[in-house]
Amino acid sequence: MDDPTRTELEAAAFRRLLQHLNERTDVQNIDLMNMAGFCRNCLSRWYQEAATERGLAMDKETARTIVYGMPYDDWKAKHQSEATEAQKDAFAKSNPGH
């Protein structure tokens, strides 16, 4: 497989991941962190870092809007719930120092 095709496939898979996460607003970021070690905020940070590495100026909110499909504060107000003690405990165990 050539590099342009690989890049196109990776981009398509990333877009599908974002679509899936946008359809699954019931899955909280803390659940993603506890189960997979990353969340929507991680994806937006990685996106911003990739832009910066390529000399593109991108702030945190722009990257979050791309990943969340809306401004982050709007997403939080619509979909984010307070983490339970069990979620917080699991996070502390699975992500020490984070």
Beta strands, then each sheet from edge to edge (+ up, - down):
end
